[in-house]
Amino acid sequence: MQNWDDLRIFLAVAHAGRVAAAARALGIDTTTVGRRLQRLEAAIGQPLFESVAGERRLSDAGQKLLDHAETVHAAILAASEGEHSGGVAGHVRLSVAEGLATNVLAPRLDDFTAANPLIRLDLITASGFLDPSKREADIAVMLARPRNRQLIATRLTDYRLRLYAAPAHLAQHGTPATAQALKQHVLIGYVPEHIHAPELDYLSEVHDGLVARLRSTSINVQHAMVRSGAGIGILPDFVAAKDPGLVPVLPEVMLARAFWLVTHADGHNAPRVQAVTRWLRDATAAII
């Protein structure tokens, strides 16, 4: 394998997940992309991608080649920018809860980009978590520890959730003195059929029979609902505690949860993955 251009095309497909998208990004036709991939697979002697629901996902051989290809890419970038020290480079897909991404990670991205100018980072906050075991993400921050032996999972941080409301709501409807009294208030929570993890079923832990009347799949939307005075909701402290428009309700009611840092064993030690995991640990160190 002597042709860097084939590796460049391989990287584009690995990052885009689709041949057509990679071809557009490269400014070449899809036939050329397909032909170059076939040539590279012939040189490697193994398929580099698996086709799943119209997407190209890396095979085990493709994952191993990706780390080498990104090292080469980093060297080329460093040389083209006149840098001699090189640096960690590559593309990292991070699957993370929306609330954590919005309130903890996004405000700290300046630090990450300053320390890792050659890493391209995707923060994916779609409902549910992408699965590192299926190569859907390089890193997933999950609510429970997975049992898949292909995955390496370590506890990232603990966090707490409490009931919050806007002062205007409590002034109009009164402040509940007990969890039972919450039944007299409009409650805000998740859409039950779209709860992708049992750890998000908060209301059932507070008191039997509590039902959310206003619901959303988005924690950011729930936060906005609570802040508007529409009702009482359970929010993570890292989302609500610093919001001057909210006050805790029944402060003795506290739910404990944890975030787990999950990577695939094959890519766990890749420098680009380790760079992101170090930043994640620093960014979440003071979450409680």
ChimeraX attribute file (.defattr): number of C-alpha atoms within 10 A of each C-alpha:
attribute: neighborCount
match mode: 1-to-1
recipient: residues
	/A:1	11
	/A:2	8
	/A:3	9
	/A:4	12
	/A:5	10
	/A:6	19
	/A:7	22
	/A:8	17
	/A:9	23
	/A:10	25
	/A:11	22
	/A:12	20
	/A:13	26
	/A:14	22
	/A:15	20
	/A:16	16
	/A:17	20
	/A:18	17
	/A:19	24
	/A:20	17
	/A:21	15
	/A:22	22
	/A:23	20
	/A:24	12
	/A:25	13
	/A:26	15
	/A:27	9
	/A:28	13
	/A:29	13
	/A:30	17
	/A:31	12
	/A:32	13
	/A:33	21
	/A:34	17
	/A:35	12
	/A:36	19
	/A:37	21
	/A:38	16
	/A:39	14
	/A:40	21
	/A:41	18
	/A:42	13
	/A:43	11
	/A:44	14
	/A:45	10
	/A:46	14
	/A:47	16
	/A:48	24
	/A:49	21
	/A:50	14
	/A:51	12
	/A:52	10
	/A:53	7
	/A:54	10
	/A:55	15
	/A:56	18
	/A:57	23
	/A:58	23
	/A:59	17
	/A:60	17
	/A:61	15
	/A:62	21
	/A:63	18
	/A:64	15
	/A:65	18
	/A:66	23
	/A:67	22
	/A:68	13
	/A:69	20
	/A:70	22
	/A:71	20
	/A:72	17
	/A:73	20
	/A:74	19
	/A:75	19
	/A:76	14
	/A:77	16
	/A:78	18
	/A:79	13
	/A:80	10
	/A:81	10
	/A:82	10
	/A:83	12
	/A:84	10
	/A:85	9
	/A:86	16
	/A:87	19
	/A:88	22
	/A:89	24
	/A:90	25
	/A:91	19
	/A:92	19
	/A:93	21
	/A:94	26
	/A:95	26
	/A:96	25
	/A:97	22
	/A:98	19
	/A:99	18
	/A:100	19
	/A:101	17
	/A:102	16
	/A:103	14
	/A:104	18
	/A:105	19
	/A:106	13
	/A:107	11
	/A:108	16
	/A:109	14
	/A:110	11
	/A:111	11
	/A:112	19
	/A:113	13
	/A:114	9
	/A:115	14
	/A:116	19
	/A:117	12
	/A:118	19
	/A:119	21
	/A:120	14
	/A:121	17
	/A:122	13
	/A:123	19
	/A:124	18
	/A:125	18
	/A:126	13
	/A:127	15
	/A:128	17
	/A:129	20
	/A:130	22
	/A:131	19
	/A:132	23
	/A:133	19
	/A:134	14
	/A:135	18
	/A:136	17
	/A:137	21
	/A:138	26
	/A:139	29
	/A:140	25
	/A:141	25
	/A:142	23
	/A:143	19
	/A:144	17
	/A:145	17
	/A:146	14
	/A:147	9
	/A:148	11
	/A:149	10
	/A:150	14
	/A:151	19
	/A:152	21
	/A:153	22
	/A:154	13
	/A:155	16
	/A:156	18
	/A:157	17
	/A:158	15
	/A:159	16
	/A:160	15
	/A:161	20
	/A:162	22
	/A:163	26
	/A:164	25
	/A:165	28
	/A:166	23
	/A:167	19
	/A:168	16
	/A:169	20
	/A:170	17
	/A:171	10
	/A:172	9
	/A:173	13
	/A:174	12
	/A:175	16
	/A:176	15
	/A:177	10
	/A:178	13
	/A:179	14
	/A:180	13
	/A:181	12
	/A:182	19
	/A:183	16
	/A:184	11
	/A:185	19
	/A:186	18
	/A:187	22
	/A:188	26
	/A:189	28
	/A:190	23
	/A:191	15
	/A:192	14
	/A:193	7
	/A:194	11
	/A:195	15
	/A:196	13
	/A:197	12
	/A:198	9
	/A:199	12
	/A:200	15
	/A:201	15
	/A:202	18
	/A:203	19
	/A:204	11
	/A:205	12
	/A:206	18
	/A:207	15
	/A:208	11
	/A:209	11
	/A:210	19
	/A:211	18
	/A:212	20
	/A:213	13
	/A:214	18
	/A:215	18
	/A:216	18
	/A:217	18
	/A:218	18
	/A:219	21
	/A:220	16
	/A:221	14
	/A:222	23
	/A:223	25
	/A:224	12
	/A:225	21
	/A:226	28
	/A:227	24
	/A:228	16
	/A:229	19
	/A:230	19
	/A:231	24
	/A:232	28
	/A:233	29
	/A:234	27
	/A:235	26
	/A:236	24
	/A:237	19
	/A:238	19
	/A:239	18
	/A:240	23
	/A:241	16
	/A:242	10
	/A:243	13
	/A:244	10
	/A:245	16
	/A:246	22
	/A:247	18
	/A:248	20
	/A:249	22
	/A:250	16
	/A:251	10
	/A:252	10
	/A:253	14
	/A:254	16
	/A:255	16
	/A:256	11
	/A:257	15
	/A:258	17
	/A:259	21
	/A:260	19
	/A:261	22
	/A:262	28
	/A:263	27
	/A:264	22
	/A:265	15
	/A:266	16
	/A:267	22
	/A:268	17
	/A:269	13
	/A:270	19
	/A:271	17
	/A:272	25
	/A:273	23
	/A:274	16
	/A:275	18
	/A:276	20
	/A:277	20
	/A:278	11
	/A:279	18
	/A:280	19
	/A:281	14
	/A:282	13
	/A:283	18
	/A:284	19
	/A:285	12
	/A:286	12
	/A:287	16
	/A:288	11
